[in-house]
Amino acid sequence: TNFILDAGSGLRGLGKKLVKNKENKAPVGFAQKIAEAESEVKANYCDIVNYALSYKKIKMRKNANSEKACAGSNVLFMLKIHGKSLRVYYALRFADYENTTMPVSDVSDKKSYDKTPVMLKITGPLSVKRAKMLIDDVAKRYALEKGKEKTVITAEEI
């Protein structure tokens, strides 16, 4: 017989086997994921967002599961939390970075990434530096001007 082990956890028991109760599972949004992330992930996120906002005409748009940097109607890149890591998806051609030292992946086979097919996983300071280089490449592609670097968001505010 089925019985609920803990009403708050959403787990159902069938003998010794535990099964997720999908009725009680609420989707977790990007804002909640970044708020619950480790301090290093928050710092990397703030560093990338502040760098992107130093370009003129770039605006950040929060979605339910991601945050997008847009210039007009063009999506330049998208930030997502996947597990415990931050990932950045760029509106660039993967073929331009295929035989370089840039550790990017091609995710163009998924429909949700058709506008941003180049993915970079942020793991530390070097990958943040590479993320900024790719932001420069996207800005160059869309002919965006760089302004003064400013601190718009800090890790403590999140």
C-alpha positions as CSV (number, residue, x, y, z in Angstrom):
1,T,0.0,0.0,0.0
2,N,1.1,3.6,-0.6
3,F,1.7,5.9,2.3
4,I,3.1,9.3,2.7
5,L,6.3,9.3,4.7
6,D,6.5,13.0,5.3
7,A,3.8,15.4,4.1
8,G,6.2,18.3,3.7
9,S,8.8,16.4,1.6
10,G,6.5,15.1,-1.1
11,L,7.8,11.6,-0.9
12,R,5.6,8.5,-1.2
13,G,6.6,5.1,0.1
14,L,6.0,1.8,-1.5
15,G,7.5,-0.7,0.8
16,K,11.1,0.3,1.1
17,K,11.2,2.1,-2.3
18,L,10.7,5.9,-2.3
19,V,9.0,7.6,-5.2
20,K,8.7,11.3,-5.8
21,N,5.2,12.6,-5.5
22,K,5.0,14.9,-8.6
23,E,1.7,16.6,-7.4
24,N,3.5,18.4,-4.5
25,K,6.6,19.4,-6.5
26,A,6.8,23.1,-7.2
27,P,9.1,24.4,-10.0
28,V,12.2,26.3,-8.8
29,G,12.9,29.5,-10.7
30,F,16.1,31.2,-11.6
31,A,15.8,33.9,-8.9
32,Q,15.4,31.2,-6.2
33,K,18.3,29.2,-7.6
34,I,20.7,32.1,-7.6
35,A,19.6,33.2,-4.1
36,E,20.3,29.7,-2.8
37,A,23.6,29.3,-4.7
38,E,27.0,29.2,-3.2
39,S,28.8,32.5,-2.6
40,E,31.4,31.8,-5.4
41,V,28.6,31.2,-7.9
42,K,26.9,34.5,-6.8
43,A,30.2,36.4,-7.1
44,N,30.8,35.0,-10.6
45,Y,27.2,35.8,-11.6
46,C,27.6,39.4,-10.4
47,D,30.9,39.8,-12.1
48,I,29.5,38.7,-15.5
49,V,26.3,40.7,-15.2
50,N,28.2,43.9,-14.2
51,Y,30.6,43.5,-17.1
52,A,27.8,43.0,-19.6
53,L,25.9,46.0,-18.3
54,S,29.0,48.2,-18.9
55,Y,28.0,48.0,-22.6
56,K,25.6,50.6,-23.8
57,K,22.1,49.3,-24.9
58,I,22.4,46.0,-23.0
59,K,19.5,45.3,-20.7
60,M,19.0,42.2,-18.5
61,R,15.6,40.4,-18.6
62,K,14.7,37.9,-16.0
63,N,12.7,34.9,-17.1
64,A,11.3,32.1,-15.0
65,N,14.3,29.8,-15.5
66,S,17.0,32.1,-16.9
67,E,18.3,35.6,-17.2
68,K,18.9,37.1,-20.7
69,A,21.1,39.9,-21.9
70,C,19.4,41.7,-24.8
71,A,20.1,44.6,-27.0
72,G,16.8,45.6,-28.5
73,S,15.1,42.4,-29.6
74,N,18.4,40.5,-30.0
75,V,19.3,38.0,-27.3
76,L,23.1,38.3,-26.8
77,F,23.5,35.6,-24.1
78,M,21.6,33.8,-21.4
79,L,22.6,32.8,-17.9
80,K,21.2,29.6,-16.3
81,I,21.9,27.7,-13.1
82,H,22.3,24.0,-13.8
83,G,22.8,21.9,-10.7
84,K,25.3,23.9,-8.6
85,S,27.1,25.5,-11.6
86,L,26.4,28.7,-13.6
87,R,26.2,28.3,-17.4
88,V,26.3,31.0,-20.0
89,Y,24.8,30.5,-23.5
90,Y,26.0,32.9,-26.2
91,A,24.5,34.0,-29.6
92,L,27.7,33.0,-31.4
93,R,28.7,30.4,-34.0
94,F,30.2,27.2,-32.5
95,A,32.3,26.7,-35.6
96,D,34.3,29.9,-34.8
97,Y,35.5,28.3,-31.5
98,E,35.6,24.6,-32.4
99,N,39.4,24.3,-32.7
100,T,40.4,26.9,-30.1
101,T,41.4,26.7,-26.4
102,M,38.0,28.1,-25.4
103,P,36.1,25.2,-23.7
104,V,32.7,25.8,-25.2
105,S,30.0,23.2,-26.1
106,D,27.6,23.1,-28.9
107,V,24.0,22.9,-27.7
108,S,22.3,23.9,-30.9
109,D,20.5,20.5,-31.1
110,K,18.1,21.6,-28.3
111,K,15.3,23.9,-29.4
112,S,15.5,26.2,-26.4
113,Y,19.1,27.1,-27.3
114,D,18.6,27.7,-31.0
115,K,19.3,31.5,-30.6
116,T,22.2,30.9,-28.1
117,P,24.0,27.7,-29.2
118,V,27.4,28.2,-27.6
119,M,27.6,27.1,-23.9
120,L,30.4,27.9,-21.4
121,K,30.3,26.4,-17.9
122,I,31.5,28.8,-15.3
123,T,33.8,27.0,-12.8
124,G,36.2,29.7,-11.5
125,P,38.1,32.9,-12.2
126,L,39.5,31.7,-15.6
127,S,36.1,30.8,-16.9
128,V,34.8,34.2,-15.8
129,K,37.6,35.8,-17.8
130,R,36.7,33.7,-20.8
131,A,33.0,34.5,-20.3
132,K,33.9,38.2,-20.5
133,M,35.9,37.6,-23.7
134,L,32.9,35.9,-25.3
135,I,30.7,38.8,-24.2
136,D,33.1,41.1,-26.1
137,D,32.8,38.9,-29.2
138,V,29.0,39.0,-29.0
139,A,29.1,42.8,-28.5
140,K,31.4,43.1,-31.5
141,R,29.0,41.0,-33.6
142,Y,26.1,43.4,-32.8
143,A,28.3,46.5,-32.9
144,L,27.8,47.6,-29.3
145,E,29.8,50.4,-27.6
146,K,31.5,49.8,-24.3
147,G,31.0,52.3,-21.6
148,K,32.4,52.6,-18.1
149,E,32.4,49.5,-15.9
150,K,30.0,49.9,-13.1
151,T,28.8,47.8,-10.2
152,V,25.1,47.4,-10.6
153,I,24.6,44.3,-8.5
154,T,26.7,42.7,-5.7
155,A,26.7,39.2,-4.3
156,E,25.3,40.5,-0.9
157,E,22.2,41.9,-2.6
158,I,21.1,38.6,-4.0
